[in-house]
Amino acid sequence: MVRVEVHLGAGLPAFNLVGLPEAVVRESKERVRAAILTAGYDFPQRRITVNLSPADLPKEGGRFDLPIAVGILAADHKILPEALKCREFYGELSLGGALRETRKLLPALIAGAKSRSEMILPAANALEASLVSGAKLRLANHLAEVVAALKGKRSLDALTSAAAHSQHFQSPCRSMPDLVDVRGQYAGKRALEIAAAGEHGLLLIGPPGAGKTLLAQRLPGLLPSLTEPEALEVASLESAAGRRPSIGGRRPFRSPPHTASVAALIGGGALRPGELSLAHLGVLFLDELPEFPRNALEALREPLESGAVVIARLKRTCEFPARFQLVAAMNPCPCGYAGDSRGRCHCTAEQIVRYRNRISGPLIDRIDIHVELMALPVEHLLGEAREEAESSAAVARRVAAARELQLKRQGKLNARLAPAEVARRCALARESRALLGTAIARLGLSARAYHRVLKVARTCADLRGDADIRTMDVAEAVKLRALDRPAG
Ligand SMILES: [Zn+2]
């Protein structure tokens, strides 16, 4: 909550804004002055002091223009001060007095809705404002309309959030990438389905052109749509990052490049959320994982555990949610063609080990599924005999059923099971236990892989709707630990 106080005093005409305003707010002075004049009012020739409190809260964005303008007009007796009671004002003004679409508004509206005041905001922000339920919202296009309404000469359009709201959620999502377009790559598609069903982290290993990015982009389409409160959270984070909030139940998909700074990933700057938070409740895709600097990969570990990032700046700390599903991709070796049948790879075993070691053990350890993709033969892409590829919608139905089973059984998805819960929820029959023991010994699976294998096996069983984990589930989960096997 920011309180805007206006004082008109004696002395030489001046216009001061205090309360640590940042550059954008300082520009607000010029906009407010011009808007008041062009809207047909005198700009008071007095010593004007505007205080934005609390002073130690960093402020940015143009949303303070309207409250400052209204405050000056009230101090100058153009509007009765009583008219401002139980009302909150938001919005950036143009020099002509028009109310413009204002960035970073949504989190402020959500907070404002709790005050039960009537909120007056730019009509251009109506769509995102309609996400805020239970708020008394009034829309205006111009400063003059607001002033007329405060004088009781007209009324402002009310935004009935319920109607606008259901519209967003009933309209089908805009076209999303569909699995039906991906030929072959059965192992990759299956791994994607399992990852979607249990919210498991996924690492795709394969040569260039194997379709790693194609598969990753299709994960959001396999996940259930966001609920309304979740969509509001996602939209708020986008708004806080200065982006136009997306409306609807679509899950975010973010793929920052490996050149992105740690601040861009984690957030920072003017306390704004980064890529990890923009991927909240959606998918964070890191292509060419070993190319990311080590400090960037280290920065992922904490949010992967806690589902949030904490940013500290100028004695203030700010926590942004960041519960994303991680999908990463990498080549099998530095040149990308290890295992290629045409023998294009000349990387030594030592080079391959060094390349894989660039990703820290603790990070890999947090990724439940590692799957190897083969290069697709050209005839597979262009040949006549195209298989009947399954659509994302069909896979999404199985995923939804498997997720429901998990939530009913344990109140969370399998990837989120704590070590103590794994023993209880992922109990194995004797045969399966024997198989897992053999795999650990013969394939050299690390001990830390043990819990990951159990959780993934649990998800495989859930996808079949089976209460028991069977040997085939364990066998499949073991196969999905490619990086735990010695390289080469
Ligand atoms: Zn190579």
Boltz pocket constraint, residues with backbone or C-beta under 6 A from the ligand:
constraints:
  - pocket:
      binder: B
      contacts: [[A, 333], [A, 334], [A, 335], [A, 336], [A, 337], [A, 338], [A, 344], [A, 345], [A, 346], [A, 347]]
      max_distance: 6.0
